[in-house]
Amino acid sequence: MMKNVWNRYKSLALSYVLIKGMLALIIIFAVALPFLSQMYCDTLVAQTADKIKTPLIVSLYVATVPVFLAVLSLDRLLSNIKKDVVFDRANVKYLRHISWCCYFAGAVFVFLGFYIFLSFIIAIAAIFFGLIIRVVKNLFCEAVEIKSENDLTI
């Protein structure tokens, strides 16, 4: 029989690497944003490019902030999980932060959608992820309450 080579520690290590990689990508994206937006605008008709270049750059820089904060909250959440601190109020707080960051990024992309229609799809996805994380946050909140009640009865 083949042994299962994937375990909790390897999964946590992979998550850590992915989070650190995401932080690096966000920083690289923020630095390259003027060049990337110029490349995008170069593919458009000159009149359209002039109208959307500033809203595009501003929206993407504004959206970078909640994305960066959400990834930092994910990093802290993962650190707590690594320390075997799972059902804790701090984790509920991190999940709440992540959901609000998704909502804020979604709102930014709704604004950008009036200039670039496909941004509405990104907005819907961000708001949907915020909703999913909100439900998980509510689940964690209930689990923390149950754990604290059980800790008091023992």
N, C-alpha and C positions, 0 to 999 in steps of 0.2 A: 504494500500500500504506500501511496505517495503521501508524504507529510505536508501539511499546510505550511507553506513558507511565509505567508503573510500574517502578521500579528499586529497587536495594538501599538507596539513601539515603532514598528516600521511605518504604520499608518500615520502616527503622530509626526514622525520624522519627515515623511513625505509632505504632510500638511505644512510643517514649518518651512521646508524648502520652497513650497509653492507660495506661501505668504511672503517670504523674503523676496522671492522672484517678482511677485506682484508689486511690492513696494518699489523695487528697482525699476520695473516697467513704468510705474506711475511717474517716477522722477524723470526717467528718460523721455516719456511722453510730454511732460510739462516743459522740458527743455526744448524738445523738437517741435512743439506745437506751432510756433509761427511758420516754420518751414513746411510742416504737413498741411496746414491750412492754406498756405500759398500754393502748394502743389495741387490741392483740391480745387481752389479757385481758378487755377490755370486751365482746368479742364472744362470750365463753364464759359458761357457767353460773357463778354466783358461787362455788360450792364448788370447782369445777374451777379457776377463775382463782386462787383463794387458794392452791391446792396447787402450781400451776406457776409463779407469777410470780417467786419468788425463784430457783428452779433455771434458769428461762429467762434472767433477767438475768445471773446468774453465769456460766452456760454461754456465752452470747453474748459477754460481756466476755472470758472466758478464751479463746474461739476467735478473738477479734479479734487477740490477740497473735501467734499463729503465722501468721495470714493477713498481718498487717502485715510480719512478718519475711520471709515468702516473697516478698512484693512487693518489699521492699528487696533481697533476693538476686537477684530478676529484674532489678532496676535495675542492680545491679553487673555481672551477667552481660551485659546489653545494653551497658553501658559498655565492657566488654572486647571485645565483638564489634565495636563502633564503632571501637575502636582497632586492629582486625585481630588481636586476641589471642584466638584461637578455641580451639585445642587446648592448653590450659594447665591446670595442676593447680588453680589458683584457680577456674576454671569448673567443674571436677569438684566442688570444695568447695561452690560455690553451688548446684549441682544436688542435692547431698546434703542441704544445708540445706532446700531447697524440698521435697524428698520427705519429710523428717522433719516439716516443718511440716504437710504434708498429712496424714500419719499422726496427728499430735497433734490436729489439728482434727477428723479423723475420730473419734478416741477421745472427744473432747468431745461430738460429736454422737451417738455411741452412748449416752453417759450421758444426754443430753437426750432420746433416743428413748424412754426409759422413762417420760417425762412427756408427750412429744408424739411420737406414732408416726411422723409424716412425717420426723422428724429422722433416722431410720434410713436413709432414701433419701439424704439429704445426707451422712451418714457413709460410706455405700457409695461415693458419688461421690468424696468426698475421698480415701478409701483407694485407690480405683482410679486417680485422678490421681497419687497418691504412687507407686503401682506403676509407672505409665507413666514418670514422671520418673526413678524408680530404674533402669529399664531403659536409658533414655537416658543416665543418669549412668554406668552400666557401659560403654556404648558409647563415651562420651567418655573414660573411664578407659583403655580399650584403645587408643583413638586417640592419647592422650597418650603412652602407653608406646611405641607404634610410632613416633611422631614423635621421641621422645627417642632411641630406638635409631637411627633414620635420621640424626639430627643428629650422633650420635657416629661414624657410619661415613663421613660426608663429610669 
